[in-house]
């Protein structure tokens, strides 16, 4: 039995994604925006907000914001989402979240107030200055992807949209919600709430890339193939899905370096990550991505 697939997006999604990116301090070097974006953004913030965010980590409380966002009927602007969140009573929040959670990380009113304040300040000091073309670009991708629903099985289409995340059908997931994101590229933000999984997927390219540049996906693929250990991993995975532990044992290098190689290959779409909830339990080779690499490269090199 498969799950229901939904593609949803509103500017409020990218409000959360941008703050998520800023809070993932150890992840800066792996994002396309990088440490320089974080440094420049910090300079735009008040000392009070910058200091508070420096001490704030991704947590179970933060995870709740993505569930609130999914359940919010007003994603069309960051301001509408924040006003909706502010207007709910504690009882309304418990009633809204209860079908998706069996336990809560704390008192919902206090959690909501704390994150509402940070999100409101983040919106005022950073997100309102984001180029309006960005959410428009993401919305266009969501519309395009939404039209594809029903043309393929949900698991196959979800893998295509996410560039390699394979959410296994027949498990606990009954609904998978995909939303395009920009700030956290090339990674994904995935949270599971009971039978509901929400995934913010990276969109290929950028809304402001020069026309003569290769797509980010093509560039990542070519760079990924330039390292011997990554080629060995791909060759090993040709035999079928392997766990992270099996890959580490085969490749014979540290877990940290192996993890970096897998992240690099996954970001390029050369690996299929077999997902159970929000965790990858195995990896396999995406032969179609390898096979299409020459076509993509020639399409770029021979473009008029």
N, C-alpha and C positions, 0 to 999 in steps of 0.2 A: 504494500500500500504506500503510495507516494504522498507527498505533502502539497499544500496549497502554496503557490508562489505569488508574491506581490512585489511590485516595484513602486516605491513611494519616495517623494522628495518635496521639501519646502525649504526656503532659506534658513528656517530654524534648525534644520539638520546640520547645515554647515556652521552655524553658530556653535553647536556642541562639538563638531569635528575640529574646528579651529582651536577651541580651548583644550580639547583632548590632546591635540598635537603639542600645544605649548606646555602642558603638564607632563608629557612624556619626555622628561629631560634627558634620560639615558638613550633615548631613541633618536635624538636630533640628527645624528650623522647618517642614519639610515633613511631619512626622509628626503624627498626632492628639494624641499625648501631649506633644510639644513640648519646648522647652528647660526648662520648669519641672519636668517629670518628671525630666529628667536631673539638674537641680540638687538636687532633693529626694532622688533616689537616691544621688547622691554623698555626701550628708550621712549616709546610713545605712552607708556603707562605711568600713572602716578606712583610715587614711591610707596605709598600705602598698599596699592593693589599689587605692585611688583613684589613687594616683600611678602604679602600674603600668599601669592601664587608660588613663590619660591619654596614655601613650606607646605604646599598642598600636593598631595599625591593622588594618583588614580586609585580608587577604592570601591568597595561595595556600594557606598553611598553614591558615588559618581555614576556607577552602573545604573542606578535607579533613574537617573535623568534621561537615559535612552529609552527606558520603558515609558516614562511620562511622555516623552516626545512622540513615541509611536502611538500612544493612546490619545494624544491631543488632537482635537478636530481643527486646530488653527495653526498649521505649519507654514502658512503663506507669508509670514514675516516673523522675525525674531521677537518683535514687540508684542504681537498677538499671542505667541506661545508663552512669553514671560507673564503677560497679564492674566492668561488662563491659569497658569501655575500658581500665581499669587492669589487668585480668587477662590481657590478650593479650600474647604475646611479639612481638618485632619480626618474626620469621618468619611468625607467624600474621597479622599486619597486612599484610605484603607479599602474602601468598597471598590474603587477603580482597579487597584493593584492586586487585590486578593485572588482573582482567578488565575493569575500568572505567578504568584509567589506563595510559598508555604511559610516563610519566615521573613522578617525584616531586620535590617542592620541597626535599627535604633528607632527613636521616636520620629515619626514622619514629619510632624510639624517643624521640629528643629532642623531636620535634614533639609526639608524644602526651603526654609528661611535662609540657611547657610549658603546653599548652592544658588538660590535665587539671587541673593546679593552678589555673589561672584559673577554669575552669568550676566546680570544687569550691568555691572561695571565693565565686564569684558565687552559686552555689546556696545556700550557707550564709548569706551576708550579705544577699542580696536575694530570690532566687526562692522560698525557703521561706516568706517572708512574703506572697507573692501570694495574693489571695483564692482559696480553693479553687473558687469558682463559675466562675472564668475557664477553667481547663482543662476543666471539665465542659461549659461552654458551647461551647467549641471542639470537644470530642469529639462533642457532639450534632450539630453542623454536619457533621462528617466522616461520621457515621452516615447522616445524611439524604442527603448527596451520594453516598455509596457505593451507596445503593439506586437511584440514577438511572443508574448505569453499565449500558449495554446498551439504554437507552431511546432514545439518540441516537448518531450517529457520535461517536467519541472527540474529534475536533477541535471539533465543534460543542458538545458538552457541556463540554469544557475551557474554551472561550471563555465559556460561561455562568457556570461556577463562578468563574472568575478575573475576571469582569466586563470582558472585552475583550481578553484575551491569546489570540491565534490562533497555535497551534503548527502549522505547516504539515505535513500528512501527506506521506509519500513522500520525506522527507529522511533524515538520518542517525539521527534519533530513533526508537528502537524501543520505548521505555517512558517514559511521562510520569507522574511521581508528584506528586500535589497534596496539600498539607497546609494546613489552616487556621491562620492566625496572627492575633494581636491587636496586639502591641507595635509592629510596623513599619507599621501601617495609616497611610495608604491604599495604600502601595507594596507591591511583591512582592520576595521574595528568590528569585533564580533561579540555579541552578548546573547546568552540564552536565558530565557525565563520560562521554565517548565516546557511546554510543548511549542513555545514561540521562540524563534531565533531571528535576531535582527543583525544585519551585516551591512556595514558601510563599505562599498567597494570602490577601488581606485579606477578612475576613468582614464583611458589612454589619451596622452597628449596634454595640452593645456589650452586654456581659452585665449592666451596671448602669445603662443609660440610663433616665431617667424615662419613663413610659408616654406622656406627652403631648408628648414631643419628636419632631420629624421624624426619620426615619432619617438616618444620616450620608450615605448615598448620595444621598438626595433633596436634602439640604442642599448637598452638593458640586455636584450638577447645577445647581441654581439659581444658586449662586455662580459657577460656571464660565461660565454664559451671560450674565453681567453685564459682560463685557469685550469691546470692539469687535474687537480682534485675534483673539480666540478664535472669535468668530462668523465672521470672515473665513476662518479656518483650516477650520472645519467646512464652510463653503460650498465651499471649494476642494476638500476631500476628497470631496465628493459625486460628483465625476467618476471616482473610483477611487483605488486605493492610490498614495500619494506617499511618496518618501523624505524624510528630514529635510532634506537639502540642497535639495530642490525646494520644501519648505515655507518654508525660510528665504529662498530666492530670491523666492518669490511674496509673502511677507508684508512683506519689506523692512525687517526689524529685526534686531537682533543675534542671534547663535546662542544666547547665554545666556538672553535674554528669551524667544526662541522655544521653547527647551527647557523653560523654566518653564511656558509656556502649554500645551505638549503634555503635560507631566506633570500639570498641573491637569485638563485634559480627559480624560486617560487614567484618572486617579484617580476621576473622576466616572463613568467607563464610557461616555463619549460617543464615544470613539475606539476603534477596533480596532487593536491593535498586532500586526503580522505578525512573528512570532518565527522566528529561525533560531538554534537553540541557546538561549543566554541573552541574545541581542541582538535588539532591534527593528530590522528592516530597512526597514519601511514602515508607513504609517498609513492607515487609511480610516475613513469615517464609519459609526458604528453606528446605522443608521436606526431599528432597532427600539427602541433606548434613547431616541432623540429622540421617537419616536412614543408611547412609554409614559410620557413625563414628565407629561403632563396627567392621565392616569389616576392616577399615583402622588400627584400634588399634590392632586387632588380626594379621593382616598382618605384622605389625611391630614386635609385641612380639614373634611371632612364626617363624620369618625369620631365615634361616640357618646362 
